[in-house]
């Protein structure tokens, strides 16, 4: 573990792991996010962690959106932060903005999450925006990628980001 603390990004990921296990409070993670320099991977880790905590009560999409909006000029067109903004908008119920960011950032934001998680997230955004055909297309792409990735070990993926977003997309699509 000492190797991970030699890099700022490693410290951020370690703190998020501690947050997920209850060893660090949400307030501490928010404080770290507020004081982290824009343009580093650390800010992405903190913001992502505040969106994907296993306990939905510990998530804080409004805080994430506030940080992103306050620092938009410093972040530029970072595809990872675009993906985080889409997740935050979805979690906050801001589907019109989620669609706007999704459409402006056609690349998959590989900074966080599995590629098929982003496909399911995009399917969810399109479903909530009433674009059912687009939603089904992205859902199908995510499903094919997930099936290919999990063919030998589907149970290992049951608690993955891809499955969480898949379930949310399915609910939005009425599946």
Steps between C-alpha positions, in 0.01 A plus 500: 500500500783754546541515121149637453564795732802618299270656239219751559261289292584199714417691815165605353410142409607377843283766666203402283547135602506615862185707435324195358585300813393776739849593621478848343192723504325648199582845638872415495480382138312818407765711677772320305312554174462871574872540567633282219655680205300490180640288221627214713371146505446540874200728449347238273546234766336708771207605284444153362513357851228740610275370222560126522507434875328164564265672746285744301459715813874573486489625141500873436426584135409860580844559653666340197301718261586813701873423484483425126306818427725720712812364330373441147755735341790324671383154390455567131368207297631219721302190388535340844345799669230509233413143598495598866274795419259270315491266801444793736221640283330161488532459878356852546218444248634762257439292189496789252851603609611134504386474138676822405832382647456152351442642154794741528738224608464217254813321620475248780651654813736220601631684804256313722285198453483220254420581135167319517402698811524813285285336233232421759527850647450645153201270449353626826550864399333445163213308660435780751517753216231309309735384223406135523663385176835648603458352848443152359801534271735591785344239727564233236860613457555486875333161528716351223816637659396380845417151373836477321689620807317284752455178302741303717413659835158672507466481879815705547333794325173493696599796720689692231438849371381348174229301676387799710460717191348210305228461764429874497482501118267198507272674748488808279427284196234297682690172462 
